Amino acid sequence: MLRAFDLEIAIRKAQKRLTNYVPYPKQAEFHRQGAQYRERLLLGGNRIGKTECGAAELAYHLTGQYPEHWVGKRFDKPIRAWAAGVTGESTRDVVQAKLFGPPERQEDWGTGLIPKAAIGKVSTGRGIAGAIDTAAIAHVSGSWSSVAFKSYERGREKWQGAGLEVVWFDEEPDEDIYLEGLTRTNETDGIVYLTCTPLMGMSNVMKRFLMDRTAQQTIIQAGIEDAGHFTEAQRAQIVASYPEFERDARTKGIPQLGSGRVFPISEGSIACESFPIPAHWPRICGIDFGWDHPSAGVQCAWDRDADTFYVIAAHRARQQTPALFSASVRPWGEWPWAWPHDGLQHDKGSGEQLMAQYKSQGLKMLGARATFEDGTNGVEAGIMEMLERMQTDRFKVFRHLRDWFEEFNLYHRKDGKIVKEGDDLMSATRYALMCKRLAQVKGPKHRQLVSMDAPSPQGWMG
């Protein structure tokens, strides 16, 4: 009798999975950003809850049973949705199972994230035992939503035709299939989201989000440390179980990058907790000008005693005018700014040099473009100095600067050459490091320079 009672409790609990779903912080952030972005990517390692996150959100949209705390995208009417995986079998065993329950036991459908009471007419697929083709889901409005299951193996043609409110890709599709899925939402105010581990490297879909991101796209990157269901010992065991060349992708959600990362250094080896910067440490900022690609700025501090260079603040934004960018970084204080050679270019409208426009907005721009002390400015030389400092524990970055680490983890070479995309904060950091001799300590007269023997063209402007 006790065993039957326990079984009944277990069944009831399984049938309330959606009610009991409590997202981890990264999952919650992914849901939240659905209110703002049309396209979302949850990029994460294996077994960290990506599919659970995607399935829970789809169940909310299908049923309209949003929790009180929900601040993500909302639909106020029944929706049409597609959910997809790589093959018909994987879609059934992963995506469908998360939403409905064990594919092989129809009597248990309703123990997934879609409540049993909400499941209406179900049509099973052809040729794959236990696979659902389409299903009607009861919506709180009193009408019906619909969900259909797709796979990538059947090709682009099977993705044409329908208008949809939601498309969920679990694991990465080819670009043509992704674009067909996106097209299905063009006229519905719909959303597309992708939950995946990036085992295909820097594919066109990854590049779409990581290198060519628009204002309608966003990324949440989650690693094994973000999954609360693992202990530290389990995390260590899981990391050790993967071959080294796959560890970043499978545990951190970092794509395998072409012929190699520019900085083959683990994030953890250079990350540090933020702390108040001692008053005697000089500081310098670096800027990489942009418009179509982001403008980027960093603030750095130099511990001269230990010869350790710290990145302590970062800002990156697309299509910011000099006035808006300057307003964003002005709270950092009045520190010197190192800038690249394109700051000498003249604006076609005003005829004013680009760097002068930032100076006129209150940034203390150096008097000449960033160079090393000997007057050179080679990119590879700057990269090598950054790398050498990282390898010798003399380069640190405040751990909370996630935009900086996103670029750091994805900065890579192709055919031996650095890929000049998504490198805005990396470039700004390199300019600041090249000019560290001109970093400043704020003294009583606010004019003390670290090095008074710098070449005169590198002095202050104005």
Secondary structure per residue as TSV (DSSP state, phi and psi in degrees):
chain	resnum	aa	ss	phi	psi
A	1	M	-	360.0	-43.0
A	2	L	H	-62.8	-40.2
A	3	R	H	-66.3	-39.7
A	4	A	H	-64.6	-38.9
A	5	F	H	-64.0	-45.8
A	6	D	H	-60.5	-38.9
A	7	L	H	-63.9	-41.7
A	8	E	H	-63.9	-40.3
A	9	I	H	-62.7	-42.6
A	10	A	H	-63.0	-40.9
A	11	I	H	-65.0	-43.3
A	12	R	H	-63.8	-39.6
A	13	K	H	-64.7	-42.4
A	14	A	H	-63.5	-31.9
A	15	Q	T	-81.0	0.3
A	16	K	T	-119.1	30.3
A	17	R	H	-61.5	-37.7
A	18	L	H	-65.6	-42.0
A	19	T	H	-63.2	-34.8
A	20	N	H	-88.7	-2.3
A	21	Y	-	-68.6	120.9
A	22	V	-	-123.7	108.0
A	23	P	-	-71.3	146.9
A	24	Y	-	-68.9	164.6
A	25	P	H	-53.1	-43.2
A	26	K	H	-68.4	-36.5
A	27	Q	H	-65.1	-43.2
A	28	A	H	-62.2	-39.2
A	29	E	H	-65.8	-39.3
A	30	F	H	-60.1	-46.7
A	31	H	H	-61.1	-45.6
A	32	R	H	-58.9	-40.4
A	33	Q	H	-72.4	-11.6
A	34	G	T	-62.3	-23.2
A	35	A	T	-71.8	-19.6
A	36	Q	T	-112.0	-33.4
A	37	Y	-	-113.0	139.0
A	38	R	S	-75.8	-36.9
A	39	E	E	-117.9	128.6
A	40	R	E	-130.2	146.0
A	41	L	E	-126.1	119.8
A	42	L	E	-99.8	103.6
A	43	L	E	-102.3	113.5
A	44	G	E	-150.8	170.1
A	45	G	-	-75.1	177.2
A	46	N	T	-70.8	143.7
A	47	R	T	62.3	31.9
A	48	I	S	-105.4	3.5
A	49	G	S	100.1	19.8
A	50	K	H	-63.8	-49.3
A	51	T	H	-68.4	-38.3
A	52	E	H	-58.2	-41.8
A	53	C	H	-63.3	-48.6
A	54	G	H	-64.0	-40.6
A	55	A	H	-68.5	-40.6
A	56	A	H	-61.7	-43.5
A	57	E	H	-63.7	-42.8
A	58	L	H	-63.2	-39.2
A	59	A	H	-62.0	-39.2
A	60	Y	H	-60.4	-47.5
A	61	H	H	-66.2	-39.4
A	62	L	H	-66.3	-41.5
A	63	T	H	-91.7	-22.6
A	64	G	-	73.9	8.9
A	65	Q	-	-89.1	64.1
A	66	Y	-	-72.8	139.2
A	67	P	-	-70.8	161.4
A	68	E	T	-59.1	-32.8
A	69	H	T	-85.0	1.9
A	70	W	-	-67.8	125.3
A	71	V	-	-124.2	11.6
A	72	G	S	-85.0	-162.7
A	73	K	-	-61.5	138.6
A	74	R	-	-126.8	140.7
A	75	F	-	-112.7	134.6
A	76	D	S	-97.7	16.7
A	77	K	S	-150.1	168.2
A	78	P	-	-58.7	151.2
A	79	I	-	-121.0	164.0
A	80	R	E	-112.2	130.2
A	81	A	E	-138.2	150.2
A	82	W	E	-119.3	139.5
A	83	A	E	-125.7	134.9
A	84	A	E	-141.7	152.1
A	85	G	E	-134.7	-173.4
A	86	V	S	-68.4	-49.8
A	87	T	S	-123.4	168.4
A	88	G	H	-60.5	-40.1
A	89	E	H	-68.0	-43.4
A	90	S	H	-70.0	-33.6
A	91	T	I	-62.1	-43.9
A	92	R	I	-64.1	-47.2
A	93	D	I	-78.4	-20.2
A	94	V	I	-114.9	-64.4
A	95	V	I	-67.2	-54.0
A	96	Q	I	-61.3	-41.9
A	97	A	H	-62.3	-38.2
A	98	K	H	-64.2	-37.8
A	99	L	H	-82.7	-39.1
A	100	F	H	-111.6	-31.4
A	101	G	S	119.0	-172.3
A	102	P	-	-56.7	121.7
A	103	P	T	-60.8	-32.6
A	104	E	T	-79.4	-7.9
A	105	R	-	-129.7	93.5
A	106	Q	G	-62.1	-27.8
A	107	E	G	-64.9	-18.2
A	108	D	G	-98.9	2.9
A	109	W	T	-65.8	127.2
A	110	G	T	118.5	-3.5
A	111	T	S	-99.8	5.7
A	112	G	S	-88.5	-155.6
A	113	L	S	-81.1	-15.6
A	114	I	S	-89.8	120.4
A	115	P	-	-58.9	145.5
A	116	K	G	-57.6	-39.2
A	117	A	G	-66.4	-17.3
A	118	A	G	-93.2	-9.7
A	119	I	E	-82.9	120.2
A	120	G	E	-100.8	-135.6
A	121	K	E	-66.6	132.3
A	122	V	E	-120.4	130.1
A	123	S	E	-109.8	124.2
A	124	T	E	-85.4	154.3
A	125	G	-	-78.8	168.0
A	126	R	S	-97.8	133.9
A	127	G	S	89.1	-11.8
A	128	I	S	-126.7	112.0
A	129	A	T	-60.1	131.9
A	130	G	T	78.7	1.9
A	131	A	-	-86.2	132.6
A	132	I	E	-89.3	135.0
A	133	D	E	-88.3	-60.4
A	134	T	E	-138.3	158.0
A	135	A	E	-148.7	144.0
A	136	A	E	-93.6	134.3
A	137	I	E	-123.4	126.5
A	138	A	E	-64.6	131.6
A	139	H	-	-105.8	150.1
A	140	V	T	-61.6	-17.0
A	141	S	T	-72.9	-13.3
A	142	G	S	100.6	-6.1
A	143	S	S	-105.6	-162.6
A	144	W	E	-126.1	134.0
A	145	S	E	-88.8	168.6
A	146	S	E	-136.9	145.3
A	147	V	E	-132.4	135.6
A	148	A	E	-122.1	146.2
A	149	F	E	-103.5	134.3
A	150	K	E	-126.1	166.4
A	151	S	E	-138.3	159.3
A	152	Y	S	-79.6	-26.2
A	153	E	T	-64.7	-20.6
A	154	R	T	-84.6	-3.6
A	155	G	-	88.9	171.2
A	156	R	G	-63.0	-36.0
A	157	E	G	-58.1	-31.9
A	158	K	G	-76.2	-1.4
A	159	W	G	-107.0	11.3
A	160	Q	-	-99.1	157.7
A	161	G	S	109.3	-62.0
A	162	A	-	-78.7	152.5
A	163	G	-	-97.0	131.5
A	164	L	-	-133.6	153.7
A	165	E	S	-92.1	-30.8
A	166	V	E	-138.9	133.9
A	167	V	E	-127.1	126.5
A	168	W	E	-118.2	118.5
A	169	F	E	-99.5	118.2
A	170	D	E	-102.2	112.8
A	171	E	S	77.3	161.3
A	172	E	-	-82.4	128.3
A	173	P	-	-91.7	169.5
A	174	D	-	-67.3	158.5
A	175	E	H	-61.3	-38.6
A	176	D	H	-64.4	-36.7
A	177	I	H	-70.9	-40.3
A	178	Y	H	-59.1	-44.4
A	179	L	H	-67.8	-34.5
A	180	E	H	-64.8	-42.5
A	181	G	H	-60.5	-43.0
A	182	L	H	-62.6	-40.0
A	183	T	H	-61.2	-31.4
A	184	R	T	-62.3	-19.5
A	185	T	T	-104.8	5.7
A	186	N	T	-59.0	-36.8
A	187	E	T	-110.3	16.0
A	188	T	T	-121.2	4.1
A	189	D	T	56.8	37.8
A	190	G	-	-89.4	179.0
A	191	I	E	-131.7	154.3
A	192	V	E	-129.2	132.6
A	193	Y	E	-138.2	151.6
A	194	L	E	-128.1	126.8
A	195	T	E	-117.9	117.2
A	196	C	E	-156.9	159.7
A	197	T	-	-102.0	125.4
A	198	P	-	-81.2	70.6
A	199	L	T	-84.4	-6.3
A	200	M	T	-94.1	9.8
A	201	G	-	69.4	-151.5
A	202	M	S	-83.8	70.1
A	203	S	-	-74.5	174.3
A	204	N	H	-65.2	-34.1
A	205	V	H	-68.2	-43.8
A	206	M	H	-62.8	-42.4
A	207	K	H	-61.5	-35.7
A	208	R	H	-57.0	-41.6
A	209	F	H	-87.6	-38.2
A	210	L	H	-89.2	-31.7
A	211	M	T	-112.6	-32.9
A	212	D	S	-116.6	32.2
A	213	R	-	-62.5	138.8
A	214	T	-	-106.3	179.8
A	215	A	T	-69.5	-11.9
A	216	Q	T	-97.1	4.1
A	217	Q	E	-121.7	147.0
A	218	T	E	-148.4	158.9
A	219	I	E	-128.3	138.3
A	220	I	E	-117.8	124.4
A	221	Q	E	-108.2	125.8
A	222	A	E	-128.9	136.3
A	223	G	-	-114.5	-178.3
A	224	I	G	-62.5	-25.6
A	225	E	G	-71.5	-15.3
A	226	D	G	-88.6	-4.8
A	227	A	-	-95.3	106.4
A	228	G	T	-71.3	-9.9
A	229	H	T	-84.5	-1.2
A	230	F	S	-105.0	142.4
A	231	T	-	-83.3	167.5
A	232	E	H	-60.8	-39.5
A	233	A	H	-64.4	-40.6
A	234	Q	H	-66.0	-39.9
A	235	R	H	-60.4	-46.6
A	236	A	H	-61.5	-40.6
A	237	Q	H	-66.5	-41.4
A	238	I	H	-65.0	-46.5
A	239	V	H	-58.6	-44.1
A	240	A	H	-67.4	-21.7
A	241	S	H	-76.4	-16.7
A	242	Y	S	-95.3	146.5
A	243	P	-	-61.9	149.2
A	244	E	H	-56.8	-37.2
A	245	F	H	-70.8	-12.9
A	246	E	H	-106.5	-7.1
A	247	R	H	-61.8	-43.8
A	248	D	I	-63.0	-41.0
A	249	A	I	-68.8	-44.7
A	250	R	I	-81.8	-20.5
A	251	T	I	-115.6	-19.7
A	252	K	I	-122.0	-11.2
A	253	G	-	74.1	29.7
A	254	I	-	-100.8	122.0
A	255	P	-	-61.6	148.5
A	256	Q	-	-71.6	127.2
A	257	L	-	-109.2	96.7
A	258	G	T	46.1	-134.5
A	259	S	T	-87.1	4.8
A	260	G	E	144.4	149.8
A	261	R	E	-71.8	147.0
A	262	V	S	-65.5	-40.6
A	263	F	S	-114.8	93.4
A	264	P	-	-77.4	58.9
A	265	I	-	-126.7	139.3
A	266	S	-	-71.9	145.7
A	267	E	H	-56.0	-41.3
A	268	G	H	-63.8	-23.8
A	269	S	H	-77.2	-17.2
A	270	I	H	-116.3	-10.8
A	271	A	E	-77.5	143.2
A	272	C	E	-144.8	157.9
A	273	E	-	-70.4	149.1
A	274	S	-	-69.8	154.0
A	275	F	-	-155.7	158.7
A	276	P	-	-63.7	131.4
A	277	I	-	-78.2	125.2
A	278	P	-	-56.5	144.1
A	279	A	T	-63.4	-25.5
A	280	H	T	-88.1	-1.4
A	281	W	S	-81.9	125.4
A	282	P	-	-72.5	154.5
A	283	R	E	-129.4	154.6
A	284	I	E	-151.2	148.7
A	285	C	E	-111.5	157.6
A	286	G	E	-130.9	146.3
A	287	I	E	-131.3	140.8
A	288	D	E	-119.1	115.1
A	289	F	-	-70.4	145.6
A	290	G	-	-160.5	171.1
A	291	W	S	-148.9	-71.1
A	292	D	S	-66.2	-41.5
A	293	H	S	-94.4	157.6
A	294	P	-	-63.7	146.6
A	295	S	E	-77.8	145.5
A	296	A	E	-140.9	143.4
A	297	G	E	-140.0	146.4
A	298	V	E	-131.5	151.3
A	299	Q	E	-114.0	132.5
A	300	C	E	-127.1	151.3
A	301	A	E	-125.8	147.0
A	302	W	E	-122.0	113.1
A	303	D	E	-81.9	96.6
A	304	R	T	-66.7	-33.2
A	305	D	T	-62.2	-42.7
A	306	A	T	-97.4	-1.4
A	307	D	T	50.1	50.4
A	308	T	E	-116.9	132.0
A	309	F	E	-104.1	127.7
A	310	Y	E	-116.2	133.5
A	311	V	E	-94.7	116.3
A	312	I	E	-114.5	-11.6
A	313	A	E	-154.6	151.2
A	314	A	E	-149.7	145.0
A	315	H	E	-142.0	133.6
A	316	R	E	-143.7	127.7
A	317	A	E	-156.6	143.6
A	318	R	S	-89.0	145.1
A	319	Q	S	53.9	48.1
A	320	Q	-	-102.8	128.4
A	321	T	-	-67.4	162.6
A	322	P	H	-53.7	-36.8
A	323	A	H	-66.6	-43.6
A	324	L	H	-71.8	-41.3
A	325	F	H	-61.5	-46.0
A	326	S	H	-62.3	-39.2
A	327	A	H	-63.4	-32.4
A	328	S	H	-70.5	-33.8
A	329	V	H	-104.0	-7.6
A	330	R	G	-60.4	-32.0
A	331	P	G	-61.8	-14.3
A	332	W	G	-66.5	-21.4
A	333	G	-	108.0	177.7
A	334	E	S	-93.1	96.1
A	335	W	-	-127.2	157.1
A	336	P	E	-65.3	148.1
A	337	W	E	-119.2	123.8
A	338	A	E	-90.5	141.7
A	339	W	-	-141.9	158.4
A	340	P	-	-89.3	178.8
A	341	H	G	-62.6	-28.2
A	342	D	G	-71.7	-6.0
A	343	G	G	-68.3	-13.2
A	344	L	G	-83.8	-11.2
A	345	Q	S	-67.7	148.2
A	346	H	B	-97.0	137.9
A	347	D	-	-66.3	133.9
A	348	K	T	-65.8	-28.2
A	349	G	T	-81.8	-58.0
A	350	S	T	-88.2	-20.5
A	351	G	-	79.0	0.4
A	352	E	-	-85.1	142.9
A	353	Q	B	-62.8	146.6
A	354	L	H	-59.6	-46.0
A	355	M	H	-64.8	-31.1
A	356	A	H	-68.0	-31.0
A	357	Q	H	-64.6	-37.6
A	358	Y	H	-73.0	-36.4
A	359	K	H	-60.9	-40.3
A	360	S	T	-67.5	-16.3
A	361	Q	T	-94.0	8.2
A	362	G	T	101.5	1.3
A	363	L	-	-84.1	136.9
A	364	K	E	-85.1	81.0
A	365	M	E	-73.8	138.6
A	366	L	B	-64.0	161.0
A	367	G	S	-75.2	-13.1
A	368	A	S	-150.0	165.7
A	369	R	-	-62.0	160.6
A	370	A	-	-67.5	128.9
A	371	T	-	-143.3	164.1
A	372	F	-	-72.7	174.0
A	373	E	T	-61.1	-28.7
A	374	D	T	-86.2	6.0
A	375	G	S	91.3	-5.2
A	376	T	-	-85.7	165.0
A	377	N	-	-147.2	32.0
A	378	G	-	-61.0	136.3
A	379	V	H	-63.0	-47.9
A	380	E	H	-62.8	-36.1
A	381	A	H	-63.8	-41.4
A	382	G	H	-65.9	-40.8
A	383	I	H	-61.8	-43.4
A	384	M	H	-65.7	-35.3
A	385	E	H	-67.6	-41.0
A	386	M	H	-61.5	-46.1
A	387	L	H	-64.4	-43.5
A	388	E	H	-61.2	-41.0
A	389	R	H	-66.1	-39.6
A	390	M	H	-61.6	-42.7
A	391	Q	H	-70.4	-23.4
A	392	T	T	-107.1	16.7
A	393	D	T	63.1	36.1
A	394	R	-	-121.4	21.7
A	395	F	E	-141.4	120.3
A	396	K	E	-131.9	152.9
A	397	V	E	-135.2	134.0
A	398	F	E	-60.3	131.1
A	399	R	T	-60.2	-28.9
A	400	H	T	-79.5	-3.6
A	401	L	-	-82.5	74.1
A	402	R	H	-67.2	-33.7
A	403	D	H	-61.4	-39.0
A	404	W	H	-65.2	-46.1
A	405	F	H	-69.8	-29.6
A	406	E	H	-59.9	-47.7
A	407	E	H	-65.3	-43.5
A	408	F	H	-56.3	-44.9
A	409	N	H	-71.1	-22.8
A	410	L	H	-108.1	0.4
A	411	Y	-	-73.2	117.8
A	412	H	E	-146.5	169.8
A	413	R	E	-109.1	149.7
A	414	K	E	-128.8	124.1
A	415	D	T	54.3	37.2
A	416	G	T	84.9	-8.9
A	417	K	E	-106.9	142.0
A	418	I	E	-65.7	129.6
A	419	V	-	-77.4	116.5
A	420	K	-	-87.7	60.6
A	421	E	S	-141.4	140.7
A	422	G	S	62.4	34.1
A	423	D	-	-120.8	22.4
A	424	D	H	-64.9	-48.4
A	425	L	H	-71.0	-32.9
A	426	M	H	-62.4	-42.8
A	427	S	H	-66.8	-43.9
A	428	A	H	-59.8	-38.7
A	429	T	H	-66.6	-40.6
A	430	R	H	-62.7	-42.0
A	431	Y	H	-62.4	-42.2
A	432	A	H	-64.0	-42.6
A	433	L	H	-65.9	-39.0
A	434	M	H	-59.1	-31.9
A	435	C	T	-107.4	24.4
A	436	K	G	-61.5	-25.1
A	437	R	G	-62.5	-19.0
A	438	L	G	-102.8	10.6
A	439	A	-	-62.9	157.8
A	440	Q	E	-125.7	141.6
A	441	V	E	-104.1	131.1
A	442	K	-	-75.9	112.3
A	443	G	-	-108.7	-171.3
A	444	P	T	-56.6	-34.4
A	445	K	T	-101.2	3.1
A	446	H	S	55.2	42.9
A	447	R	-	-146.6	9.9
A	448	Q	E	-75.1	127.3
A	449	L	E	-103.0	149.8
A	450	V	S	-65.8	-45.2
A	451	S	-	-122.0	120.5
A	452	M	T	-93.2	-0.9
A	453	D	T	-107.4	19.9
A	454	A	S	-69.2	151.2
A	455	P	-	-56.4	139.7
A	456	S	G	-57.0	-34.4
A	457	P	G	-63.6	-16.5
A	458	Q	G	-93.2	13.1
A	459	G	S	-78.7	-163.5
A	460	W	B	-74.6	152.5
A	461	M	-	-99.3	127.6
A	462	G	-	78.4	360.0
